[in-house]
Amino acid sequence: MRRRPNDDPEQRREREFDTITLVLAGVLSAIILGAVGYGIFNSSRGTTAIPALTAGSPIPLPPERPASTTGSR
């Protein structure tokens, strides 16, 4: 690499840090995206389909609890 006569060492150091930061950000992004993709791919295996709620299908209600007479007047 040829050194330019008016190249400030401080500016060159900043460019080197910017390059290192960019490379590290790319590597970390690839790791995170790979982990998310791996999790999505593996979680989709062996799962059952969630039945779609349509207007004709009744929504099951929770069972009613019996009324308690304890403490009532």
PyRosetta script that sets phi, psi and omega in degrees:
from pyrosetta import init, pose_from_sequence

init()
pose = pose_from_sequence("MRRRPNDDPEQRREREFDTITLVLAGVLSAIILGAVGYGIFNSSRGTTAIPALTAGSPIPLPPERPASTTGSR")
pose.set_psi(1, 124.5)
pose.set_omega(1, -179.8)
pose.set_phi(2, -82.2)
pose.set_psi(2, 136.0)
pose.set_omega(2, 180.0)
pose.set_phi(3, -89.8)
pose.set_psi(3, 129.2)
pose.set_omega(3, 177.7)
pose.set_phi(4, -80.8)
pose.set_psi(4, 148.5)
pose.set_omega(4, -175.6)
pose.set_phi(5, -63.8)
pose.set_psi(5, -34.8)
pose.set_omega(5, -178.1)
pose.set_phi(6, -102.5)
pose.set_psi(6, 23.9)
pose.set_omega(6, 179.1)
pose.set_phi(7, -81.4)
pose.set_psi(7, 116.1)
pose.set_omega(7, -179.7)
pose.set_phi(8, -78.1)
pose.set_psi(8, 129.5)
pose.set_omega(8, 179.8)
pose.set_phi(9, -59.0)
pose.set_psi(9, -32.3)
pose.set_omega(9, 179.6)
pose.set_phi(10, -66.6)
pose.set_psi(10, -41.2)
pose.set_omega(10, 178.4)
pose.set_phi(11, -67.4)
pose.set_psi(11, -38.9)
pose.set_omega(11, 178.8)
pose.set_phi(12, -64.5)
pose.set_psi(12, -40.5)
pose.set_omega(12, 178.9)
pose.set_phi(13, -63.5)
pose.set_psi(13, -40.0)
pose.set_omega(13, 178.5)
pose.set_phi(14, -64.4)
pose.set_psi(14, -40.2)
pose.set_omega(14, 178.1)
pose.set_phi(15, -63.9)
pose.set_psi(15, -39.4)
pose.set_omega(15, 178.1)
pose.set_phi(16, -64.0)
pose.set_psi(16, -42.3)
pose.set_omega(16, 177.9)
pose.set_phi(17, -64.8)
pose.set_psi(17, -39.0)
pose.set_omega(17, 178.6)
pose.set_phi(18, -63.1)
pose.set_psi(18, -40.7)
pose.set_omega(18, 179.0)
pose.set_phi(19, -65.2)
pose.set_psi(19, -45.2)
pose.set_omega(19, 179.5)
pose.set_phi(20, -62.3)
pose.set_psi(20, -43.0)
pose.set_omega(20, 179.2)
pose.set_phi(21, -62.4)
pose.set_psi(21, -42.4)
pose.set_omega(21, 179.7)
pose.set_phi(22, -63.6)
pose.set_psi(22, -42.8)
pose.set_omega(22, 179.5)
pose.set_phi(23, -65.3)
pose.set_psi(23, -44.3)
pose.set_omega(23, 179.1)
pose.set_phi(24, -63.6)
pose.set_psi(24, -40.1)
pose.set_omega(24, 178.1)
pose.set_phi(25, -62.9)
pose.set_psi(25, -40.0)
pose.set_omega(25, 178.3)
pose.set_phi(26, -65.5)
pose.set_psi(26, -42.4)
pose.set_omega(26, 179.3)
pose.set_phi(27, -64.8)
pose.set_psi(27, -45.4)
pose.set_omega(27, 179.2)
pose.set_phi(28, -64.8)
pose.set_psi(28, -37.9)
pose.set_omega(28, 177.2)
pose.set_phi(29, -62.9)
pose.set_psi(29, -42.6)
pose.set_omega(29, 179.1)
pose.set_phi(30, -63.6)
pose.set_psi(30, -40.4)
pose.set_omega(30, 178.9)
pose.set_phi(31, -64.6)
pose.set_psi(31, -45.2)
pose.set_omega(31, -178.2)
pose.set_phi(32, -66.5)
pose.set_psi(32, -46.5)
pose.set_omega(32, 179.4)
pose.set_phi(33, -63.4)
pose.set_psi(33, -37.2)
pose.set_omega(33, 177.7)
pose.set_phi(34, -65.3)
pose.set_psi(34, -40.6)
pose.set_omega(34, 179.2)
pose.set_phi(35, -67.1)
pose.set_psi(35, -40.9)
pose.set_omega(35, 178.5)
pose.set_phi(36, -66.0)
pose.set_psi(36, -44.2)
pose.set_omega(36, 178.1)
pose.set_phi(37, -62.5)
pose.set_psi(37, -40.6)
pose.set_omega(37, 178.3)
pose.set_phi(38, -63.3)
pose.set_psi(38, -42.4)
pose.set_omega(38, 179.1)
pose.set_phi(39, -65.5)
pose.set_psi(39, -40.9)
pose.set_omega(39, 179.4)
pose.set_phi(40, -67.6)
pose.set_psi(40, -42.9)
pose.set_omega(40, -178.8)
pose.set_phi(41, -63.8)
pose.set_psi(41, -43.5)
pose.set_omega(41, -177.9)
pose.set_phi(42, -75.8)
pose.set_psi(42, -29.9)
pose.set_omega(42, -179.8)
pose.set_phi(43, -76.1)
pose.set_psi(43, -20.8)
pose.set_omega(43, -178.7)
pose.set_phi(44, -81.0)
pose.set_psi(44, -10.7)
pose.set_omega(44, 178.8)
pose.set_phi(45, -82.1)
pose.set_psi(45, 134.2)
pose.set_omega(45, 172.5)
pose.set_phi(46, 74.0)
pose.set_psi(46, 10.1)
pose.set_omega(46, 178.0)
pose.set_phi(47, -93.4)
pose.set_psi(47, 152.1)
pose.set_omega(47, 178.7)
pose.set_phi(48, -90.9)
pose.set_psi(48, 154.2)
pose.set_omega(48, -179.5)
pose.set_phi(49, -74.4)
pose.set_psi(49, 141.3)
pose.set_omega(49, 176.6)
pose.set_phi(50, -81.9)
pose.set_psi(50, 124.7)
pose.set_omega(50, -178.8)
pose.set_phi(51, -67.0)
pose.set_psi(51, 137.3)
pose.set_omega(51, -179.3)
pose.set_phi(52, -77.8)
pose.set_psi(52, 141.0)
pose.set_omega(52, 176.5)
pose.set_phi(53, -86.1)
pose.set_psi(53, 121.6)
pose.set_omega(53, 177.3)
pose.set_phi(54, -113.4)
pose.set_psi(54, 170.7)
pose.set_omega(54, -177.6)
pose.set_phi(55, -65.7)
pose.set_psi(55, -27.9)
pose.set_omega(55, -177.2)
pose.set_phi(56, -84.6)
pose.set_psi(56, -16.7)
pose.set_omega(56, -176.5)
pose.set_phi(57, -92.6)
pose.set_psi(57, 128.9)
pose.set_omega(57, 179.7)
pose.set_phi(58, -73.2)
pose.set_psi(58, 146.3)
pose.set_omega(58, 177.1)
pose.set_phi(59, -88.6)
pose.set_psi(59, 122.1)
pose.set_omega(59, -178.5)
pose.set_phi(60, -67.2)
pose.set_psi(60, 134.2)
pose.set_omega(60, 179.3)
pose.set_phi(61, -96.6)
pose.set_psi(61, 152.3)
pose.set_omega(61, 176.8)
pose.set_phi(62, -67.8)
pose.set_psi(62, 151.2)
pose.set_omega(62, -179.1)
pose.set_phi(63, -63.9)
pose.set_psi(63, 144.8)
pose.set_omega(63, 179.9)
pose.set_phi(64, -75.2)
pose.set_psi(64, 141.5)
pose.set_omega(64, 178.0)
pose.set_phi(65, -91.0)
pose.set_psi(65, 140.8)
pose.set_omega(65, 178.1)
pose.set_phi(66, -66.8)
pose.set_psi(66, 144.8)
pose.set_omega(66, 179.8)
pose.set_phi(67, -70.5)
pose.set_psi(67, 133.9)
pose.set_omega(67, -179.7)
pose.set_phi(68, -93.5)
pose.set_psi(68, 135.7)
pose.set_omega(68, 178.6)
pose.set_phi(69, -100.4)
pose.set_psi(69, 1.7)
pose.set_omega(69, -179.0)
pose.set_phi(70, -70.4)
pose.set_psi(70, 126.6)
pose.set_omega(70, 176.2)
pose.set_phi(71, 82.5)
pose.set_psi(71, 1.0)
pose.set_omega(71, 179.9)
pose.set_phi(72, -89.3)
pose.set_psi(72, 157.9)
pose.set_omega(72, -177.8)
pose.set_phi(73, -105.1)
pose.dump_pdb("model.pdb")
